[in-house]
Amino acid sequence: MVELIKKYVENRIQLVKLELIGVLANVAAGLISSFLIFIMGMLILLMFSLSLAFWLTGIFNSEVIGFAIVGGIYTLIFIIYLRFSKNIIDTKVKDAIVTAALADEEELPEFNESTEL
């Protein structure tokens, strides 16, 4: 009986380790993927921002005004984000992290009394 309990505890420890590795792998993969998407998105946004700023520079014949308008647009977007969307986006990010962390749990087989140790 003692050997059976020892074996059960060892198996449970191994299962917890494997679950933890799965959770960490899911979260790390999600973070790396999100980071790469973020970097690419920022580069695209930078290129379009510079294009818009130089286009506005041509229209207003002033580099300062062209770049200031683009800066003002981003300031307005930032204020709108802080005012209305921050809590919604924070909640979605937290939900995505929890979902990624618990994704492996659905794939694990359920243990019952008929399962051999």
MOPAC internal coordinates of N, CA, C and O (Angstrom, degrees):
PM7 1SCF
backbone

  N    0.0000 0     0.00 0     0.00 0    0    0    0
  C    1.4577 1     0.00 0     0.00 0    1    0    0
  C    1.5328 1   110.84 1     0.00 0    2    1    0
  O    1.2310 1   120.14 1   141.19 1    3    2    1
  N    1.3368 1   117.33 1   -38.81 1    3    2    1
  C    1.4578 1   121.46 1   179.98 1    5    3    2
  C    1.5287 1   110.37 1   -65.87 1    6    5    3
  O    1.2310 1   120.75 1   139.54 1    7    6    5
  N    1.3295 1   116.17 1   -40.46 1    7    6    5
  C    1.4638 1   120.41 1   178.13 1    9    7    6
  C    1.5248 1   111.03 1   -62.69 1   10    9    7
  O    1.2310 1   120.61 1   140.28 1   11   10    9
  N    1.3101 1   116.44 1   -39.72 1   11   10    9
  C    1.4564 1   121.18 1   178.88 1   13   11   10
  C    1.5246 1   110.74 1   -63.66 1   14   13   11
  O    1.2310 1   120.18 1   139.13 1   15   14   13
  N    1.3046 1   117.26 1   -40.87 1   15   14   13
  C    1.4708 1   121.58 1   178.76 1   17   15   14
  C    1.5260 1   109.94 1   -67.50 1   18   17   15
  O    1.2310 1   119.91 1   138.88 1   19   18   17
  N    1.3425 1   117.78 1   -41.12 1   19   18   17
  C    1.4571 1   121.42 1   177.95 1   21   19   18
  C    1.5287 1   110.15 1   -61.16 1   22   21   19
  O    1.2310 1   120.89 1   134.90 1   23   22   21
  N    1.3200 1   115.91 1   -45.10 1   23   22   21
  C    1.4589 1   121.16 1   179.90 1   25   23   22
  C    1.5325 1   110.78 1   -62.95 1   26   25   23
  O    1.2310 1   120.92 1   138.98 1   27   26   25
  N    1.3306 1   115.85 1   -41.02 1   27   26   25
  C    1.4673 1   120.85 1   178.31 1   29   27   26
  C    1.5264 1   110.28 1   -61.74 1   30   29   27
  O    1.2310 1   120.13 1   133.47 1   31   30   29
  N    1.3186 1   117.36 1   -46.53 1   31   30   29
  C    1.4656 1   121.41 1  -179.24 1   33   31   30
  C    1.5245 1   110.15 1   -63.56 1   34   33   31
  O    1.2310 1   119.74 1   136.96 1   35   34   33
  N    1.3298 1   118.11 1   -43.04 1   35   34   33
  C    1.4623 1   121.47 1   177.82 1   37   35   34
  C    1.5218 1   111.23 1   -61.17 1   38   37   35
  O    1.2310 1   120.54 1   137.62 1   39   38   37
  N    1.3172 1   116.57 1   -42.38 1   39   38   37
  C    1.4663 1   120.41 1   178.48 1   41   39   38
  C    1.5240 1   111.78 1   -65.60 1   42   41   39
  O    1.2310 1   120.31 1   140.46 1   43   42   41
  N    1.3131 1   117.01 1   -39.54 1   43   42   41
  C    1.4723 1   120.73 1   178.67 1   45   43   42
  C    1.5341 1   110.37 1   -65.42 1   46   45   43
  O    1.2310 1   120.43 1   139.60 1   47   46   45
  N    1.3337 1   116.79 1   -40.40 1   47   46   45
  C    1.4650 1   120.77 1   177.91 1   49   47   46
  C    1.5264 1   109.70 1   -63.30 1   50   49   47
  O    1.2310 1   120.62 1   135.07 1   51   50   49
  N    1.3125 1   116.42 1   -44.93 1   51   50   49
  C    1.4610 1   120.93 1   178.41 1   53   51   50
  C    1.5278 1   110.85 1   -61.76 1   54   53   51
  O    1.2310 1   120.04 1   138.44 1   55   54   53
  N    1.3201 1   117.53 1   -41.56 1   55   54   53
  C    1.4604 1   121.80 1   178.79 1   57   55   54
  C    1.5195 1   111.05 1   -63.11 1   58   57   55
  O    1.2310 1   119.88 1   137.19 1   59   58   57
  N    1.3158 1   117.83 1   -42.81 1   59   58   57
  C    1.4651 1   121.54 1   178.80 1   61   59   58
  C    1.5234 1   110.15 1   -63.66 1   62   61   59
  O    1.2310 1   120.42 1   138.82 1   63   62   61
  N    1.3394 1   116.81 1   -41.18 1   63   62   61
  C    1.4622 1   119.95 1   177.55 1   65   63   62
  C    1.5261 1   110.91 1   -60.76 1   66   65   63
  O    1.2310 1   120.67 1   133.89 1   67   66   65
  N    1.3249 1   116.31 1   -46.11 1   67   66   65
  C    1.4623 1   120.48 1  -179.89 1   69   67   66
  C    1.5261 1   111.71 1   -64.55 1   70   69   67
  O    1.2310 1   120.35 1   140.61 1   71   70   69
  N    1.3150 1   116.93 1   -39.39 1   71   70   69
  C    1.4677 1   120.23 1   177.32 1   73   71   70
  C    1.5184 1   110.28 1   -63.48 1   74   73   71
  O    1.2310 1   120.40 1   137.64 1   75   74   73
  N    1.3275 1   116.85 1   -42.36 1   75   74   73
  C    1.4561 1   121.46 1   179.93 1   77   75   74
  C    1.5243 1   110.70 1   -64.21 1   78   77   75
  O    1.2310 1   120.31 1   137.59 1   79   78   77
  N    1.3118 1   117.00 1   -42.41 1   79   78   77
  C    1.4640 1   120.69 1   177.87 1   81   79   78
  C    1.5270 1   110.00 1   -62.29 1   82   81   79
  O    1.2310 1   120.14 1   137.77 1   83   82   81
  N    1.3246 1   117.33 1   -42.23 1   83   82   81
  C    1.4574 1   120.97 1   178.25 1   85   83   82
  C    1.5151 1   112.12 1   -62.98 1   86   85   83
  O    1.2310 1   120.58 1   136.72 1   87   86   85
  N    1.3234 1   116.50 1   -43.28 1   87   86   85
  C    1.4621 1   120.65 1   179.21 1   89   87   86
  C    1.5201 1   110.03 1   -63.51 1   90   89   87
  O    1.2310 1   120.37 1   133.42 1   91   90   89
  N    1.3319 1   116.90 1   -46.58 1   91   90   89
  C    1.4590 1   120.16 1  -179.90 1   93   91   90
  C    1.5301 1   111.46 1   -63.20 1   94   93   91
  O    1.2310 1   120.32 1   141.72 1   95   94   93
  N    1.3155 1   117.00 1   -38.28 1   95   94   93
  C    1.4601 1   120.26 1   178.17 1   97   95   94
  C    1.5263 1   111.09 1   -64.46 1   98   97   95
  O    1.2310 1   120.25 1   136.21 1   99   98   97
  N    1.3254 1   117.13 1   -43.79 1   99   98   97
  C    1.4714 1   120.15 1   178.59 1  101   99   98
  C    1.5179 1   111.80 1   -63.02 1  102  101   99
  O    1.2310 1   120.49 1   134.65 1  103  102  101
  N    1.3200 1   116.67 1   -45.35 1  103  102  101
  C    1.4599 1   120.39 1  -178.34 1  105  103  102
  C    1.5298 1   110.09 1   -67.15 1  106  105  103
  O    1.2310 1   119.93 1   136.27 1  107  106  105
  N    1.3379 1   117.75 1   -43.73 1  107  106  105
  C    1.4649 1   120.96 1   179.68 1  109  107  106
  C    1.5263 1   111.06 1   -62.97 1  110  109  107
  O    1.2310 1   120.16 1   136.22 1  111  110  109
  N    1.3217 1   117.30 1   -43.78 1  111  110  109
  C    1.4675 1   120.31 1   178.73 1  113  111  110
  C    1.5211 1   110.58 1   -62.08 1  114  113  111
  O    1.2310 1   120.54 1   137.64 1  115  114  113
  N    1.3274 1   116.57 1   -42.36 1  115  114  113
  C    1.4553 1   120.15 1   178.40 1  117  115  114
  C    1.5139 1   112.61 1   -64.12 1  118  117  115
  O    1.2310 1   120.68 1   139.18 1  119  118  117
  N    1.3358 1   116.31 1   -40.82 1  119  118  117
  C    1.4574 1   120.12 1   179.60 1  121  119  118
  C    1.5292 1   111.70 1   -66.84 1  122  121  119
  O    1.2310 1   120.47 1   136.10 1  123  122  121
  N    1.3140 1   116.71 1   -43.90 1  123  122  121
  C    1.4618 1   119.92 1  -179.87 1  125  123  122
  C    1.5230 1   110.26 1   -64.53 1  126  125  123
  O    1.2310 1   120.43 1   135.16 1  127  126  125
  N    1.3164 1   116.78 1   -44.84 1  127  126  125
  C    1.4567 1   120.75 1   178.67 1  129  127  126
  C    1.5245 1   110.85 1   -61.46 1  130  129  127
  O    1.2310 1   120.36 1   134.32 1  131  130  129
  N    1.3130 1   116.92 1   -45.68 1  131  130  129
  C    1.4679 1   120.86 1   179.41 1  133  131  130
  C    1.5173 1   111.12 1   -63.42 1  134  133  131
  O    1.2310 1   120.38 1   140.71 1  135  134  133
  N    1.3378 1   116.88 1   -39.29 1  135  134  133
  C    1.4585 1   120.64 1   179.38 1  137  135  134
  C    1.5249 1   110.93 1   -63.60 1  138  137  135
  O    1.2310 1   120.26 1   135.67 1  139  138  137
  N    1.3264 1   117.11 1   -44.33 1  139  138  137
  C    1.4701 1   120.25 1   179.38 1  141  139  138
  C    1.5271 1   111.41 1   -64.59 1  142  141  139
  O    1.2310 1   120.33 1   139.10 1  143  142  141
  N    1.3171 1   116.97 1   -40.90 1  143  142  141
  C    1.4659 1   120.80 1   177.02 1  145  143  142
  C    1.5299 1   110.02 1   -63.37 1  146  145  143
  O    1.2310 1   120.67 1   138.74 1  147  146  145
  N    1.3356 1   116.33 1   -41.26 1  147  146  145
  C    1.4664 1   121.49 1   178.75 1  149  147  146
  C    1.5306 1   110.94 1   -61.30 1  150  149  147
  O    1.2310 1   120.46 1   133.15 1  151  150  149
  N    1.3355 1   116.73 1   -46.85 1  151  150  149
  C    1.4650 1   120.73 1  -179.19 1  153  151  150
  C    1.5397 1   110.71 1   -61.89 1  154  153  151
  O    1.2310 1   120.57 1   134.78 1  155  154  153
  N    1.3257 1   116.51 1   -45.22 1  155  154  153
  C    1.4625 1   119.41 1   179.50 1  157  155  154
  C    1.5296 1   110.99 1   -64.45 1  158  157  155
  O    1.2310 1   120.53 1   138.46 1  159  158  157
  N    1.3052 1   116.58 1   -41.54 1  159  158  157
  C    1.4591 1   120.57 1   177.91 1  161  159  158
  C    1.5233 1   111.70 1   -62.21 1  162  161  159
  O    1.2310 1   120.55 1   139.55 1  163  162  161
  N    1.3311 1   116.55 1   -40.45 1  163  162  161
  C    1.4593 1   119.83 1   179.12 1  165  163  162
  C    1.5305 1   111.52 1   -66.58 1  166  165  163
  O    1.2310 1   120.36 1   141.79 1  167  166  165
  N    1.3292 1   116.91 1   -38.21 1  167  166  165
  C    1.4672 1   119.25 1   177.24 1  169  167  166
  C    1.5279 1   111.37 1   -65.18 1  170  169  167
  O    1.2310 1   120.55 1   138.31 1  171  170  169
  N    1.3106 1   116.55 1   -41.69 1  171  170  169
  C    1.4680 1   120.62 1   177.45 1  173  171  170
  C    1.5294 1   110.02 1   -63.48 1  174  173  171
  O    1.2310 1   120.73 1   134.62 1  175  174  173
  N    1.3276 1   116.22 1   -45.38 1  175  174  173
  C    1.4629 1   120.52 1   178.95 1  177  175  174
  C    1.5216 1   111.09 1   -62.29 1  178  177  175
  O    1.2310 1   120.06 1   140.61 1  179  178  177
  N    1.3155 1   117.50 1   -39.39 1  179  178  177
  C    1.4610 1   121.39 1   178.06 1  181  179  178
  C    1.5230 1   111.19 1   -61.29 1  182  181  179
  O    1.2310 1   120.62 1   134.47 1  183  182  181
  N    1.3170 1   116.41 1   -45.53 1  183  182  181
  C    1.4712 1   119.91 1  -179.21 1  185  183  182
  C    1.5255 1   111.44 1   -63.61 1  186  185  183
  O    1.2310 1   120.24 1   134.95 1  187  186  185
  N    1.3272 1   117.14 1   -45.05 1  187  186  185
  C    1.4601 1   119.25 1   178.67 1  189  187  186
  C    1.5291 1   111.87 1   -67.58 1  190  189  187
  O    1.2310 1   120.21 1   145.59 1  191  190  189
  N    1.3222 1   117.21 1   -34.41 1  191  190  189
  C    1.4652 1   120.59 1   177.69 1  193  191  190
  C    1.5220 1   110.95 1   -64.82 1  194  193  191
  O    1.2310 1   121.06 1   134.92 1  195  194  193
  N    1.3285 1   115.57 1   -45.08 1  195  194  193
  C    1.4687 1   118.49 1   177.61 1  197  195  194
  C    1.5259 1   110.95 1   -63.57 1  198  197  195
  O    1.2310 1   120.49 1   139.34 1  199  198  197
  N    1.3166 1   116.68 1   -40.66 1  199  198  197
  C    1.4628 1   120.07 1   178.05 1  201  199  198
  C    1.5218 1   111.07 1   -61.07 1  202  201  199
  O    1.2310 1   120.62 1   133.78 1  203  202  201
  N    1.3278 1   116.42 1   -46.22 1  203  202  201
  C    1.4628 1   120.29 1   178.93 1  205  203  202
  C    1.5267 1   110.81 1   -63.00 1  206  205  203
  O    1.2310 1   120.31 1   136.90 1  207  206  205
  N    1.3306 1   117.01 1   -43.10 1  207  206  205
  C    1.4638 1   120.27 1  -179.32 1  209  207  206
  C    1.5273 1   110.96 1   -62.15 1  210  209  207
  O    1.2310 1   120.27 1   135.77 1  211  210  209
  N    1.3218 1   117.09 1   -44.23 1  211  210  209
  C    1.4725 1   119.18 1   179.53 1  213  211  210
  C    1.5255 1   111.52 1   -69.55 1  214  213  211
  O    1.2310 1   119.83 1   146.18 1  215  214  213
  N    1.3231 1   117.92 1   -33.82 1  215  214  213
  C    1.4577 1   120.98 1   176.46 1  217  215  214
  C    1.5376 1   109.96 1   -64.74 1  218  217  215
  O    1.2310 1   120.63 1   135.33 1  219  218  217
  N    1.3415 1   116.39 1   -44.67 1  219  218  217
  C    1.4714 1   120.39 1   177.98 1  221  219  218
  C    1.5278 1   111.01 1   -65.97 1  222  221  219
  O    1.2310 1   120.81 1   147.46 1  223  222  221
  N    1.3346 1   116.05 1   -32.54 1  223  222  221
  C    1.4642 1   120.01 1   175.77 1  225  223  222
  C    1.5232 1   110.51 1   -60.07 1  226  225  223
  O    1.2310 1   120.74 1   138.39 1  227  226  225
  N    1.3321 1   116.19 1   -41.61 1  227  226  225
  C    1.4681 1   120.21 1   178.24 1  229  227  226
  C    1.5165 1   112.35 1   -66.34 1  230  229  227
  O    1.2310 1   120.66 1   142.76 1  231  230  229
  N    1.3085 1   116.34 1   -37.24 1  231  230  229
  C    1.4743 1   120.03 1  -179.32 1  233  231  230
  C    1.5223 1   111.17 1   -69.80 1  234  233  231
  O    1.2310 1   120.14 1   134.24 1  235  234  233
  N    1.3425 1   117.34 1   -45.76 1  235  234  233
  C    1.4660 1   121.36 1  -175.38 1  237  235  234
  C    1.5293 1   113.07 1   -93.31 1  238  237  235
  O    1.2310 1   119.91 1   177.46 1  239  238  237
  N    1.3291 1   117.78 1    -2.54 1  239  238  237
  C    1.4668 1   122.42 1  -178.28 1  241  239  238
  C    1.5258 1   112.97 1    54.77 1  242  241  239
  O    1.2310 1   120.74 1  -145.58 1  243  242  241
  N    1.3208 1   116.18 1    34.42 1  243  242  241
  C    1.4632 1   121.12 1   178.31 1  245  243  242
  C    1.5217 1   108.90 1  -152.53 1  246  245  243
  O    1.2310 1   121.15 1   -59.09 1  247  246  245
  N    1.3398 1   115.41 1   120.91 1  247  246  245
  C    1.4588 1   119.06 1   178.47 1  249  247  246
  C    1.5247 1   111.66 1   -63.62 1  250  249  247
  O    1.2310 1   120.75 1   141.76 1  251  250  249
  N    1.3105 1   116.18 1   -38.24 1  251  250  249
  C    1.4655 1   120.54 1  -177.86 1  253  251  250
  C    1.5209 1   110.55 1   -61.75 1  254  253  251
  O    1.2310 1   120.07 1   133.92 1  255  254  253
  N    1.3135 1   117.47 1   -46.08 1  255  254  253
  C    1.4589 1   120.90 1  -178.44 1  257  255  254
  C    1.5233 1   110.78 1   -66.04 1  258  257  255
  O    1.2310 1   119.92 1   137.65 1  259  258  257
  N    1.3300 1   117.75 1   -42.35 1  259  258  257
  C    1.4660 1   121.10 1   179.69 1  261  259  258
  C    1.5225 1   111.93 1   -59.80 1  262  261  259
  O    1.2310 1   120.18 1   131.55 1  263  262  261
  N    1.3284 1   117.26 1   -48.45 1  263  262  261
  C    1.4626 1   120.70 1  -179.59 1  265  263  262
  C    1.5353 1   111.63 1   -72.81 1  266  265  263
  O    1.2310 1   120.26 1   147.71 1  267  266  265
  N    1.3340 1   117.12 1   -32.29 1  267  266  265
  C    1.4691 1   120.09 1   178.11 1  269  267  266
  C    1.5311 1   111.00 1   -66.54 1  270  269  267
  O    1.2310 1   120.09 1   142.18 1  271  270  269
  N    1.3149 1   117.44 1   -37.82 1  271  270  269
  C    1.4672 1   120.38 1   178.25 1  273  271  270
  C    1.5285 1   110.37 1   -64.04 1  274  273  271
  O    1.2310 1   120.39 1   135.68 1  275  274  273
  N    1.3322 1   116.85 1   -44.32 1  275  274  273
  C    1.4675 1   120.22 1   177.54 1  277  275  274
  C    1.5265 1   110.03 1   -62.44 1  278  277  275
  O    1.2310 1   120.23 1   136.90 1  279  278  277
  N    1.3317 1   117.16 1   -43.10 1  279  278  277
  C    1.4631 1   120.70 1   176.30 1  281  279  278
  C    1.5206 1   111.67 1   -61.04 1  282  281  279
  O    1.2310 1   120.50 1   140.42 1  283  282  281
  N    1.3247 1   116.65 1   -39.58 1  283  282  281
  C    1.4718 1   120.81 1   177.81 1  285  283  282
  C    1.5189 1   111.76 1   -65.35 1  286  285  283
  O    1.2310 1   120.38 1   141.48 1  287  286  285
  N    1.3262 1   116.87 1   -38.52 1  287  286  285
  C    1.4712 1   120.60 1   177.36 1  289  287  286
  C    1.5217 1   110.03 1   -61.04 1  290  289  287
  O    1.2310 1   120.45 1   133.96 1  291  290  289
  N    1.3525 1   116.74 1   -46.04 1  291  290  289
  C    1.4604 1   119.92 1   179.51 1  293  291  290
  C    1.5208 1   112.30 1   -66.86 1  294  293  291
  O    1.2310 1   120.23 1   144.58 1  295  294  293
  N    1.3207 1   117.16 1   -35.42 1  295  294  293
  C    1.4663 1   120.18 1   175.99 1  297  295  294
  C    1.5238 1   110.61 1   -63.59 1  298  297  295
  O    1.2310 1   120.13 1   137.23 1  299  298  297
  N    1.3208 1   117.36 1   -42.77 1  299  298  297
  C    1.4580 1   121.69 1   178.15 1  301  299  298
  C    1.5330 1   111.05 1   -63.24 1  302  301  299
  O    1.2310 1   120.39 1   135.73 1  303  302  301
  N    1.3350 1   116.85 1   -44.27 1  303  302  301
  C    1.4733 1   120.57 1   177.54 1  305  303  302
  C    1.5175 1   110.65 1   -61.16 1  306  305  303
  O    1.2310 1   120.30 1   138.95 1  307  306  305
  N    1.3338 1   117.03 1   -41.05 1  307  306  305
  C    1.4601 1   121.56 1   179.92 1  309  307  306
  C    1.5261 1   111.38 1   -64.16 1  310  309  307
  O    1.2310 1   120.15 1   136.68 1  311  310  309
  N    1.3042 1   117.31 1   -43.32 1  311  310  309
  C    1.4717 1   120.93 1   178.79 1  313  311  310
  C    1.5221 1   110.96 1   -64.36 1  314  313  311
  O    1.2310 1   120.18 1   137.12 1  315  314  313
  N    1.3214 1   117.26 1   -42.88 1  315  314  313
  C    1.4671 1   121.46 1   177.61 1  317  315  314
  C    1.5258 1   110.00 1   -61.87 1  318  317  315
  O    1.2310 1   120.27 1   137.18 1  319  318  317
  N    1.3291 1   117.09 1   -42.82 1  319  318  317
  C    1.4672 1   121.04 1   177.99 1  321  319  318
  C    1.5263 1   110.93 1   -59.98 1  322  321  319
  O    1.2310 1   120.60 1   130.72 1  323  322  321
  N    1.3241 1   116.47 1   -49.28 1  323  322  321
  C    1.4694 1   119.50 1  -179.21 1  325  323  322
  C    1.5236 1   111.77 1   -62.08 1  326  325  323
  O    1.2310 1   120.64 1   142.35 1  327  326  325
  N    1.2968 1   116.37 1   -37.65 1  327  326  325
  C    1.4681 1   120.96 1  -175.60 1  329  327  326
  C    1.5252 1   112.66 1   -74.70 1  330  329  327
  O    1.2310 1   120.04 1   139.35 1  331  330  329
  N    1.3318 1   117.52 1   -40.65 1  331  330  329
  C    1.4625 1   119.38 1  -169.34 1  333  331  330
  C    1.5269 1   115.57 1  -116.73 1  334  333  331
  O    1.2310 1   119.42 1   144.87 1  335  334  333
  N    1.3102 1   118.71 1   -35.13 1  335  334  333
  C    1.4574 1   119.82 1  -167.63 1  337  335  334
  C    1.5233 1   115.78 1  -106.92 1  338  337  335
  O    1.2310 1   118.89 1   166.87 1  339  338  337
  N    1.3099 1   119.71 1   -13.13 1  339  338  337
  C    1.4549 1   121.54 1  -172.42 1  341  339  338
  C    1.5236 1   112.48 1   -56.92 1  342  341  339
  O    1.2310 1   119.62 1   130.62 1  343  342  341
  N    1.3097 1   118.33 1   -49.38 1  343  342  341
  C    1.4704 1   121.08 1  -178.06 1  345  343  342
  C    1.5179 1   112.17 1   -65.40 1  346  345  343
  O    1.2310 1   120.42 1   142.07 1  347  346  345
  N    1.3202 1   116.80 1   -37.93 1  347  346  345
  C    1.4691 1   120.69 1   179.68 1  349  347  346
  C    1.5205 1   110.36 1   -65.55 1  350  349  347
  O    1.2310 1   120.52 1   134.38 1  351  350  349
  N    1.3169 1   116.61 1   -45.62 1  351  350  349
  C    1.4658 1   120.34 1  -179.25 1  353  351  350
  C    1.5247 1   110.36 1   -68.18 1  354  353  351
  O    1.2310 1   119.78 1   139.45 1  355  354  353
  N    1.3405 1   118.03 1   -40.55 1  355  354  353
  C    1.4647 1   120.75 1   176.94 1  357  355  354
  C    1.5248 1   110.92 1   -57.23 1  358  357  355
  O    1.2310 1   120.48 1   136.10 1  359  358  357
  N    1.3225 1   116.68 1   -43.90 1  359  358  357
  C    1.4619 1   120.89 1   179.77 1  361  359  358
  C    1.5261 1   111.19 1   -64.19 1  362  361  359
  O    1.2310 1   120.09 1   137.88 1  363  362  361
  N    1.3200 1   117.43 1   -42.12 1  363  362  361
  C    1.4665 1   120.53 1   179.50 1  365  363  362
  C    1.5258 1   111.15 1   -64.64 1  366  365  363
  O    1.2310 1   119.94 1   140.40 1  367  366  365
  N    1.3309 1   117.72 1   -39.60 1  367  366  365
  C    1.4643 1   120.93 1   179.21 1  369  367  366
  C    1.5290 1   110.08 1   -65.79 1  370  369  367
  O    1.2310 1   120.31 1   135.83 1  371  370  369
  N    1.3260 1   117.02 1   -44.17 1  371  370  369
  C    1.4634 1   120.34 1   178.32 1  373  371  370
  C    1.5244 1   110.86 1   -62.11 1  374  373  371
  O    1.2310 1   120.15 1   137.57 1  375  374  373
  N    1.3247 1   117.31 1   -42.43 1  375  374  373
  C    1.4647 1   120.82 1   177.89 1  377  375  374
  C    1.5262 1   111.34 1   -62.23 1  378  377  375
  O    1.2310 1   120.34 1   139.67 1  379  378  377
  N    1.3183 1   116.95 1   -40.33 1  379  378  377
  C    1.4652 1   120.40 1   179.70 1  381  379  378
  C    1.5243 1   111.32 1   -65.22 1  382  381  379
  O    1.2310 1   120.35 1   141.01 1  383  382  381
  N    1.3210 1   116.93 1   -38.99 1  383  382  381
  C    1.4688 1   120.24 1   178.93 1  385  383  382
  C    1.5177 1   110.68 1   -67.05 1  386  385  383
  O    1.2310 1   120.03 1   136.55 1  387  386  385
  N    1.3323 1   117.54 1   -43.45 1  387  386  385
  C    1.4651 1   120.59 1   178.85 1  389  387  386
  C    1.5223 1   110.49 1   -64.69 1  390  389  387
  O    1.2310 1   120.23 1   139.13 1  391  390  389
  N    1.3265 1   117.16 1   -40.87 1  391  390  389
  C    1.4608 1   120.84 1   178.49 1  393  391  390
  C    1.5276 1   110.77 1   -61.98 1  394  393  391
  O    1.2310 1   120.57 1   136.81 1  395  394  393
  N    1.3285 1   116.51 1   -43.19 1  395  394  393
  C    1.4709 1   120.18 1   178.36 1  397  395  394
  C    1.5211 1   110.87 1   -64.91 1  398  397  395
  O    1.2310 1   120.51 1   141.41 1  399  398  397
  N    1.3206 1   116.64 1   -38.59 1  399  398  397
  C    1.4626 1   120.32 1  -178.98 1  401  399  398
  C    1.5163 1   111.99 1   -68.47 1  402  401  399
  O    1.2310 1   120.08 1   147.18 1  403  402  401
  N    1.3200 1   117.45 1   -32.82 1  403  402  401
  C    1.4585 1   121.05 1  -177.01 1  405  403  402
  C    1.5320 1   113.31 1   -96.78 1  406  405  403
  O    1.2310 1   119.82 1  -176.52 1  407  406  405
  N    1.3216 1   117.95 1     3.48 1  407  406  405
  C    1.4657 1   120.94 1  -177.41 1  409  407  406
  C    1.5228 1   111.92 1   -62.69 1  410  409  407
  O    1.2310 1   119.62 1   141.04 1  411  410  409
  N    1.3152 1   118.33 1   -38.96 1  411  410  409
  C    1.4673 1   121.19 1  -179.38 1  413  411  410
  C    1.5193 1   112.07 1   -69.84 1  414  413  411
  O    1.2310 1   120.22 1   153.03 1  415  414  413
  N    1.3003 1   117.19 1   -26.97 1  415  414  413
  C    1.4620 1   120.29 1  -177.13 1  417  415  414
  C    1.5230 1   111.64 1   -61.62 1  418  417  415
  O    1.2310 1   120.02 1   146.39 1  419  418  417
  N    1.3252 1   117.57 1   -33.61 1  419  418  417
  C    1.4627 1   121.39 1   179.86 1  421  419  418
  C    1.5199 1   111.52 1   -70.31 1  422  421  419
  O    1.2310 1   120.25 1   153.62 1  423  422  421
  N    1.3319 1   117.14 1   -26.38 1  423  422  421
  C    1.4530 1   121.24 1  -176.39 1  425  423  422
  C    1.5211 1   112.96 1   -84.17 1  426  425  423
  O    1.2310 1   119.81 1   163.83 1  427  426  425
  N    1.3384 1   117.97 1   -16.17 1  427  426  425
  C    1.4544 1   120.64 1  -177.46 1  429  427  426
  C    1.5139 1   110.82 1   -75.37 1  430  429  427
  O    1.2310 1   120.05 1   -38.80 1  431  430  429
  N    1.3286 1   117.51 1   141.20 1  431  430  429
  C    1.4632 1   119.65 1   177.97 1  433  431  430
  C    1.5217 1   110.26 1   -72.10 1  434  433  431
  O    1.2310 1   121.50 1   -32.52 1  435  434  433
  N    1.3029 1   114.73 1   147.48 1  435  434  433
  C    1.4599 1   120.32 1   176.98 1  437  435  434
  C    1.5217 1   109.08 1   -78.00 1  438  437  435
  O    1.2310 1   120.50 1   -43.62 1  439  438  437
  N    1.3230 1   116.65 1   136.38 1  439  438  437
  C    1.4543 1   121.11 1   176.57 1  441  439  438
  C    1.5102 1   108.87 1   -92.43 1  442  441  439
  O    1.2310 1   121.07 1   -43.51 1  443  442  441
  N    1.3032 1   115.56 1   136.49 1  443  442  441
  C    1.4594 1   119.55 1   174.32 1  445  443  442
  C    1.5246 1   108.24 1  -138.42 1  446  445  443
  O    1.2310 1   120.21 1     4.68 1  447  446  445
  N    1.2867 1   117.21 1  -175.32 1  447  446  445
  C    1.4508 1   121.39 1  -174.58 1  449  447  446
  C    1.5245 1   113.30 1   -65.40 1  450  449  447
  O    1.2310 1   119.51 1   156.68 1  451  450  449
  N    1.3116 1   118.54 1   -23.32 1  451  450  449
  C    1.4546 1   120.98 1  -178.61 1  453  451  450
  C    1.5249 1   112.51 1   -84.26 1  454  453  451
  O    1.2310 1   119.84 1   170.75 1  455  454  453
  N    1.3538 1   117.92 1    -9.25 1  455  454  453
  C    1.4450 1   121.61 1  -179.95 1  457  455  454
  C    1.5216 1   109.79 1   -73.50 1  458  457  455
  O    1.2310 1   121.12 1   -49.91 1  459  458  457
  N    1.3207 1   115.47 1   130.09 1  459  458  457
  C    1.4672 1   120.97 1   178.54 1  461  459  458
  C    1.5051 1   109.90 1   -75.87 1  462  461  459
  O    1.2310 1   120.40 1   -36.73 1  463  462  461
  N    1.3124 1   116.84 1   143.27 1  463  462  461
  C    1.4503 1   120.60 1   175.72 1  465  463  462
  C    1.4902 1   110.64 1   -91.04 1  466  465  463
  O    1.2310 1   120.10 1   180.00 1  467  466  465

